[in-house]
Amino acid sequence: MASFSSLPEARAEIDAIDAELQRLIARRARVAEEVREIKVASGATGDHYRPAREAEVLKKAMEHNRALGGPLPDEVMAKLMREIMSACLALESPLAVAYLGPEGTYTQAAVYKQFGLQVAARAVATIDDIFRDVEAGSASYGVVPIENSTEGVVNSTLDLLATTPLSICGEVWLPIHHQLLSLHEQLADVKVVYAHPQSLAQCRRWLDSKLPGVPRESMASNAAAAKQVAETGQGAAIASAAAGERYKLHALAANIEDDPNNTTRFLVIGRQQPEVTGADRTSLVCAAPSGGEAGALFRLLEPFAKAGINLSKIESRPSRRGIWDYNFFLDVEGHRAEPLVATALDEVQKRAAFFRVLGSYPRAVV
């Protein structure tokens, strides 16, 4: 490691490194343009985003970072690489990605974490609208919340996944830190709290302790809550720090979530079918044969156990095919193209009254 005897010497070295970094990034961007031309010449159309390839690049970036001994954390190195990839991908084919708006939602933050800041993030009013935008081709991809570590699944997303022609092609894990945002100066001035129902639930103990008896009103999103508080000057909103900056609100309290490890998992939906990466997840929906026979669900899921495949998640939702008839949403470790997983899926399909693979995709890298 270089040793510098003066601050100007160290700064001169930083300037030289910066110039070299810019030269290499420009070189990477020119190669990205050539990749675009090669793909076009081969007849490729549409977007050039490849989830499996991006996951591989980020994984290698973190491995190289560890090999070099830091000092930047792996997550920071991955974020830097994500932004370089985002800028280069924009040269190939700018991506439009739909998310639950307005600006400042956690879903928007998940979009930027997955695709980088150069993506064309497209705010829509509801989760249904995200699916419709991607199905209609107005957006190449959509990012939808699927579950929270403390409050469980987002039922509307599950129901839409059962019927959409789209596939899951990625996932994003986002730590959630809630701020109490307002134009008021004192906590005692807050007479009503606005937020998405899940966020109200995630902050229940804090609200019971700090704002007992203050009414809580549900909103379509936390950013919508922040926007309303900014426009009316009344009450407070539970939302992200980014929403506070966007709507010029200050935090009366920070990190008010009851669980400091509060995390939301988001899914990327689109038409891609990502390749095997070796660190994949497969999501599917199925239903056991009707009739109420004892052990029907066990027999439906038995092929996974026999194949030694880990079933990491199971959720049930009314199927709407009949009273007390349910769809089961499953996450299993592995890719549908892997022989062991493919064989198990085939056997489950034979036993199921309803069956559909929702997608095989790279597990979240960071």
DRENFIDO-633269 format. One record per residue (C-alpha): residue in three letters; x, y, z. Coordinates in Angstrom, 1 decimal. Each point is the difference from the previous one (the first is absolute). Layout:
<rs>
- type; px; py; pz
- ALA; X; Y; Z
...
</rs>
This chain:
<rs>
- type; px; py; pz
- MET; 0.0; 0.0; 0.0
- ALA; 1.3; 3.5; -0.9
- SER; 1.1; 2.2; 2.8
- PHE; -0.4; 3.8; -0.4
- SER; 1.9; 2.6; 1.9
- SER; -2.4; 2.8; -0.7
- LEU; -3.7; 0.7; -0.8
- PRO; 0.7; 1.5; -3.5
- GLU; 1.9; -3.2; -0.8
- ALA; -3.0; -2.2; 1.0
- ARG; -2.4; 2.2; -1.8
- ALA; 2.1; -0.2; -3.2
- GLU; -0.2; -3.8; 0.2
- ILE; -3.8; 0.1; 0.4
- ASP; -0.2; 2.3; -3.0
- ALA; 2.0; -2.5; -2.0
- ILE; -2.1; -2.9; 1.1
- ASP; -3.2; 1.9; -0.8
- ALA; 1.3; 0.7; -3.5
- GLU; 0.8; -3.7; -0.5
- LEU; -3.5; -1.1; 1.3
- GLN; -1.7; 2.4; -2.4
- ARG; 2.1; -1.4; -2.9
- LEU; -1.0; -3.6; 0.9
- ILE; -3.7; 0.9; 0.5
- ALA; 0.0; 1.8; -3.4
- ARG; 1.6; -3.2; -1.5
- ARG; -2.6; -2.1; 1.6
- ALA; -2.8; 2.2; -1.4
- ARG; 1.5; -0.3; -3.6
- VAL; 0.0; -3.8; 0.3
- ALA; -3.6; 0.2; 1.2
- GLU; -0.8; 1.9; -3.2
- GLU; 1.7; -2.7; -2.0
- VAL; -2.0; -2.7; 1.8
- ARG; -3.2; 1.9; -1.0
- GLU; 1.1; -0.1; -3.7
- ILE; 0.9; -3.7; 0.2
- LYS; -3.4; -0.8; 1.5
- VAL; -1.9; 2.0; -2.6
- ALA; 2.0; -1.6; -2.8
- SER; -0.9; -3.4; 1.4
- GLY; -3.7; 0.9; -0.1
- ALA; -0.5; 0.7; 3.7
- THR; -2.8; 2.4; 0.7
- GLY; -1.4; 1.6; 3.2
- ASP; 1.9; 0.7; 3.2
- HIS; 3.5; -1.3; 0.6
- TYR; -0.3; -0.4; 3.8
- ARG; 1.1; -3.5; 1.1
- PRO; -0.7; -0.7; 3.7
- ALA; 2.2; -3.1; 0.1
- ARG; 3.0; 1.9; -1.5
- GLU; -0.5; 3.0; 2.3
- ALA; -0.1; -2.3; 3.0
- GLU; 3.2; -1.7; -1.1
- VAL; 1.8; 3.3; -0.5
- LEU; -1.0; 1.3; 3.5
- LYS; 1.0; -3.3; 1.6
- LYS; 3.4; 0.1; -1.6
- ALA; 0.4; 3.7; 1.0
- MET; -0.5; -1.0; 3.7
- GLU; 2.3; -3.0; -0.3
- HIS; 2.7; 2.2; -1.5
- ASN; -0.5; 2.6; 2.7
- ARG; 0.5; -2.6; 2.7
- ALA; 3.1; -1.3; -1.8
- LEU; 1.4; 3.5; 0.0
- GLY; -0.6; 0.4; 3.7
- GLY; -2.4; 3.0; -0.3
- PRO; -0.1; 2.5; 1.7
- LEU; -3.4; 0.6; -1.6
- PRO; -2.8; -2.4; 1.1
- ASP; -1.2; -2.5; -2.6
- GLU; -3.4; 1.7; -0.1
- VAL; 1.5; 3.4; -0.9
- MET; 2.2; -1.6; -2.7
- ALA; -3.1; -1.7; -1.4
- LYS; -1.9; 3.3; 0.0
- LEU; 2.8; 1.8; -1.9
- MET; 0.0; -2.8; -2.6
- ARG; -3.8; 0.1; -0.3
- GLU; 0.2; 3.7; -0.9
- ILE; 2.7; -0.6; -2.6
- MET; -2.1; -2.8; -1.5
- SER; -3.1; 2.2; 0.1
- ALA; 1.7; 2.8; -2.0
- CYS; 1.4; -2.5; -2.5
- LEU; -3.3; -1.8; -0.4
- ALA; -1.7; 3.3; -0.7
- LEU; 2.3; 0.3; -3.1
- GLU; -1.3; -3.4; -1.2
- SER; -3.7; 0.4; 0.6
- PRO; -1.5; 2.4; 2.6
- LEU; -2.3; -1.9; 2.3
- ALA; -3.4; 1.2; 1.3
- VAL; -0.9; -1.6; 3.3
- ALA; -3.4; 0.4; 1.7
- TYR; -0.3; 0.4; 3.7
- LEU; -2.6; 1.0; 2.7
- GLY; 0.1; 3.8; 0.2
- PRO; 0.1; 2.8; 0.6
- GLU; 3.7; 0.9; 0.1
- GLY; 1.7; -0.9; 3.3
- THR; -1.5; -3.4; 0.6
- TYR; 2.0; -3.0; 1.2
- THR; -0.9; -1.7; -3.3
- GLN; 1.8; 2.8; -1.9
- ALA; 3.0; -0.6; 2.2
- ALA; -0.1; -3.7; -0.9
- VAL; -0.1; 0.9; -3.7
- TYR; 3.2; 2.1; 0.4
- LYS; 1.7; -2.7; 2.1
- GLN; -0.8; -2.6; -2.7
- PHE; 0.5; 2.0; -3.2
- GLY; 2.1; 3.0; 1.0
- LEU; -0.9; 3.7; -0.3
- GLN; 0.2; 0.1; -3.8
- VAL; -3.2; -2.0; -0.4
- ALA; -3.2; 1.8; -1.0
- ALA; -2.1; -0.5; 3.1
- ARG; -3.7; 0.3; -0.7
- ALA; -2.3; 0.7; 2.9
- VAL; -3.5; -1.5; -0.1
- ALA; -2.9; 0.2; 2.5
- THR; -0.5; -3.7; 1.0
- ILE; 1.6; -3.4; -0.1
- ASP; -2.6; -1.0; -2.6
- ASP; 1.3; 2.8; -2.2
- ILE; 3.5; -1.3; 0.2
- PHE; -1.1; -3.3; -1.4
- ARG; -2.1; 1.7; -2.7
- ASP; 2.8; 2.3; -1.1
- VAL; 2.4; -2.9; -0.5
- GLU; -2.6; -2.2; -1.6
- ALA; -0.9; 2.8; -2.4
- GLY; 3.7; 0.8; -0.9
- SER; -0.1; 3.5; 1.5
- ALA; 2.8; -1.2; 2.3
- SER; 2.6; -2.7; -0.5
- TYR; -0.1; -1.1; 3.6
- GLY; -1.9; 0.6; 3.2
- VAL; 1.1; -0.2; 3.6
- VAL; -2.6; -1.1; 2.5
- PRO; 0.1; -0.6; 3.8
- ILE; -0.6; -3.6; 0.9
- GLU; 0.7; -0.3; 3.8
- ASN; 1.3; 1.7; 3.0
- SER; 2.1; -1.7; 2.7
- THR; -2.4; 1.1; 2.8
- GLU; -3.4; 0.4; -1.6
- GLY; 0.0; -2.9; -2.5
- VAL; -1.2; -0.1; -3.6
- VAL; -1.6; 2.5; -2.3
- ASN; -3.2; -1.8; -0.9
- SER; -0.8; 2.1; -3.1
- THR; 3.4; -0.8; -1.5
- LEU; -0.6; -3.7; 0.5
- ASP; -3.4; 0.0; -1.5
- LEU; 1.3; 1.9; -3.1
- LEU; 2.9; -2.5; -0.4
- ALA; -2.5; -2.8; -0.3
- THR; -1.6; 1.4; -3.2
- THR; 2.6; 2.1; -1.7
- PRO; 1.8; -1.2; -3.2
- LEU; 3.2; 1.6; 1.3
- SER; 2.8; -1.7; 1.8
- ILE; 2.1; 0.7; 3.1
- CYS; 3.5; 0.8; -1.2
- GLY; 1.7; 1.4; 3.1
- GLU; -0.4; 0.9; 3.7
- VAL; 1.2; 2.9; 2.1
- TRP; 0.4; 0.1; 3.8
- LEU; -0.3; 3.6; 1.4
- PRO; 0.6; 0.9; 3.7
- ILE; -2.9; 2.2; 1.1
- HIS; 0.6; 2.9; 2.3
- HIS; -3.0; 2.1; 0.8
- GLN; 0.1; 3.7; 0.8
- LEU; -2.9; 2.1; 1.5
- LEU; -0.1; 2.9; -2.4
- SER; -1.9; 3.3; 0.6
- LEU; 0.0; 3.7; -0.4
- HIS; -0.7; 0.3; 3.8
- GLU; 2.8; 0.8; 2.3
- GLN; -1.1; -2.1; 3.0
- LEU; -1.2; -3.6; 0.4
- ALA; -2.8; 1.4; 2.2
- ASP; -1.4; 1.9; -3.0
- VAL; -0.8; -3.1; -2.0
- LYS; -3.7; -0.8; 0.1
- VAL; -0.1; -2.7; -2.7
- VAL; 2.5; -2.4; -1.6
- TYR; -0.2; -1.1; -3.6
- ALA; 1.7; -3.1; -1.6
- HIS; -0.5; -3.2; -1.9
- PRO; -1.7; -2.6; 2.2
- GLN; 3.1; -2.2; 0.1
- SER; 2.1; 2.9; 1.2
- LEU; -2.5; 0.9; 2.7
- ALA; 0.2; -3.6; 1.1
- GLN; 3.9; 0.0; -0.1
- CYS; 0.0; 3.0; 2.3
- ARG; -2.9; -1.0; 2.3
- ARG; 2.0; -0.2; 3.3
- TRP; 1.8; 3.3; -0.7
- LEU; -3.3; 1.8; -0.8
- ASP; -1.7; -1.5; 3.1
- SER; 2.8; 1.2; 2.2
- LYS; 0.7; 3.5; -1.5
- LEU; -3.3; 1.0; -1.5
- PRO; -2.7; -1.8; 2.0
- GLY; -3.5; 0.7; -1.1
- VAL; 1.1; 1.9; -3.1
- PRO; -2.2; -1.2; -3.0
- ARG; 1.8; -2.0; -2.7
- GLU; -1.3; 0.2; -3.6
- SER; 0.9; -2.4; -2.8
- MET; 1.4; 1.2; -3.3
- ALA; 0.7; -1.8; -3.3
- SER; 3.8; 0.6; 0.6
- ASN; 2.3; 1.7; 2.5
- ALA; 1.0; 2.5; -2.7
- ALA; -3.6; 0.9; -0.6
- ALA; -0.3; 0.6; 3.8
- ALA; 3.1; 2.2; -0.1
- LYS; -1.4; 1.9; -3.0
- GLN; -3.3; 0.6; 1.8
- VAL; 1.7; 1.3; 3.1
- ALA; 2.2; 2.3; -2.1
- GLU; -3.1; 1.4; -1.8
- THR; -2.3; 0.4; 3.0
- GLY; 2.6; 0.8; 2.7
- GLN; -2.0; -2.3; 2.3
- GLY; 1.1; -3.1; 2.0
- ALA; 3.0; -2.2; -0.7
- ALA; 0.9; -2.7; -2.4
- ILE; 1.9; -3.2; 0.5
- ALA; 2.3; -0.2; -3.0
- SER; 3.6; -0.2; -1.2
- ALA; 2.8; 2.6; 0.3
- ALA; -0.2; 0.3; -3.8
- ALA; -3.7; 0.9; 0.2
- GLY; 0.9; 2.7; 2.6
- GLU; 2.5; 1.5; -2.3
- ARG; -2.3; -0.2; -3.0
- TYR; -2.9; 1.7; 1.8
- LYS; 2.1; 2.3; 2.2
- LEU; -1.1; -1.4; 3.3
- HIS; 2.2; -0.4; 3.1
- ALA; 0.2; -3.1; 2.2
- LEU; -1.6; 0.4; 3.5
- ALA; 1.4; -3.5; 0.7
- ALA; 2.3; -2.3; -1.9
- ASN; 0.0; -3.8; -0.4
- ILE; -3.3; -0.5; 1.8
- GLU; -0.5; -3.6; -1.3
- ASP; -0.5; -2.5; 2.9
- ASP; 2.4; -2.5; -1.5
- PRO; 3.5; 1.5; -0.9
- ASN; 0.5; -2.8; -2.5
- ASN; -3.3; 0.9; -1.8
- THR; 0.5; -1.1; -3.7
- THR; -2.4; -0.1; -3.0
- ARG; 0.5; -2.4; -2.9
- PHE; -1.0; 1.2; -3.4
- LEU; -0.4; -1.9; -3.3
- VAL; 1.0; 1.0; -3.5
- ILE; -2.6; -0.9; -2.5
- GLY; 0.4; -0.1; -3.8
- ARG; 0.3; -2.4; -2.9
- GLN; 3.6; -1.2; 0.6
- GLN; 0.8; -3.6; 0.8
- PRO; 3.4; 0.3; 1.8
- GLU; 2.6; -2.7; -0.5
- VAL; 1.4; -2.2; 2.7
- THR; 2.5; 1.8; 2.3
- GLY; 0.5; -2.6; 2.7
- ALA; -1.6; 2.2; 2.6
- ASP; -3.6; 0.1; -1.1
- ARG; -3.6; -0.2; 1.3
- THR; -3.1; -1.3; -1.7
- SER; -3.5; 1.2; 0.9
- LEU; -3.1; -1.8; -0.9
- VAL; -3.8; -0.2; 0.7
- CYS; -1.9; -3.2; 0.3
- ALA; -3.2; -1.5; 1.5
- ALA; -0.7; -3.4; 1.4
- PRO; -2.8; -2.1; -1.5
- SER; -3.4; 1.0; 1.5
- GLY; -1.9; -2.4; 2.2
- GLY; 1.6; 0.6; 3.3
- GLU; 1.9; -3.3; 0.2
- ALA; 2.3; -0.3; 3.0
- GLY; 3.7; 0.5; -1.0
- ALA; -0.8; 1.7; -3.4
- LEU; 2.4; 2.9; 0.6
- PHE; 2.7; -2.4; 1.3
- ARG; -0.3; -2.1; -3.1
- LEU; 0.2; 3.1; -2.2
- LEU; 3.2; 1.2; 1.6
- GLU; 1.6; -3.4; 0.6
- PRO; 2.1; 0.0; -3.2
- PHE; 2.1; 2.9; 1.3
- ALA; 0.8; -1.9; 3.2
- LYS; 0.9; -3.1; -1.9
- ALA; 2.3; 1.9; -2.3
- GLY; 1.7; 1.8; 3.0
- ILE; -1.1; 3.4; -1.3
- ASN; -0.5; 2.7; 2.6
- LEU; -3.4; 1.5; 0.1
- SER; 0.7; 3.5; 1.4
- LYS; -3.5; 1.5; 0.0
- ILE; -3.6; -1.0; -0.2
- GLU; -3.0; 2.3; 0.1
- SER; -3.7; -0.7; -0.7
- ARG; -2.6; 2.3; -1.6
- PRO; -3.7; -0.6; -1.0
- SER; 0.0; -1.3; -3.6
- ARG; -3.4; 1.6; -0.9
- ARG; -0.8; -3.3; -1.7
- GLY; -2.3; -1.0; 2.8
- ILE; -0.7; 0.3; 3.7
- TRP; 3.0; -1.1; 2.2
- ASP; 2.1; -0.8; -3.1
- TYR; 3.5; 1.3; 0.3
- ASN; 3.1; 0.8; -2.1
- PHE; 3.4; -0.7; 1.6
- PHE; 2.9; 2.3; -0.9
- LEU; 3.4; -1.7; 0.5
- ASP; 3.6; 1.0; -0.2
- VAL; 2.5; -2.7; -0.5
- GLU; 3.8; 0.1; -0.2
- GLY; 1.4; -0.6; -3.5
- HIS; -0.8; 0.7; -3.6
- ARG; -2.8; -1.7; -2.0
- ALA; 2.6; -0.9; -2.7
- GLU; 2.1; -2.1; 2.5
- PRO; -0.8; -3.7; -0.5
- LEU; -0.9; -0.6; 3.7
- VAL; -2.3; 3.0; 0.2
- ALA; -1.5; -0.7; -3.4
- THR; -0.9; -3.6; 1.0
- ALA; -1.6; 1.0; 3.3
- LEU; -2.0; 2.7; -1.8
- ASP; -1.3; -2.5; -2.5
- GLU; -1.1; -2.3; 2.7
- VAL; -1.8; 2.8; 1.9
- GLN; -1.7; 1.1; -3.2
- LYS; -1.4; -3.6; -0.4
- ARG; -1.4; 0.0; 3.5
- ALA; -1.4; 3.6; -0.1
- ALA; -3.5; 1.2; -1.0
- PHE; 1.6; 3.3; -1.0
- PHE; 3.7; 0.7; -0.6
- ARG; 2.1; 2.8; -1.4
- VAL; 3.7; 0.9; 0.3
- LEU; 0.2; 3.7; 0.7
- GLY; 3.7; 0.3; -0.8
- SER; 3.5; -1.1; 0.7
- TYR; 2.4; 2.9; 0.8
- PRO; 3.2; 0.9; 1.8
- ARG; -0.3; 0.4; 3.7
- ALA; 0.7; 3.5; 1.3
- VAL; 3.7; 0.6; 0.1
- VAL; 0.0; 2.8; 2.7
</rs>
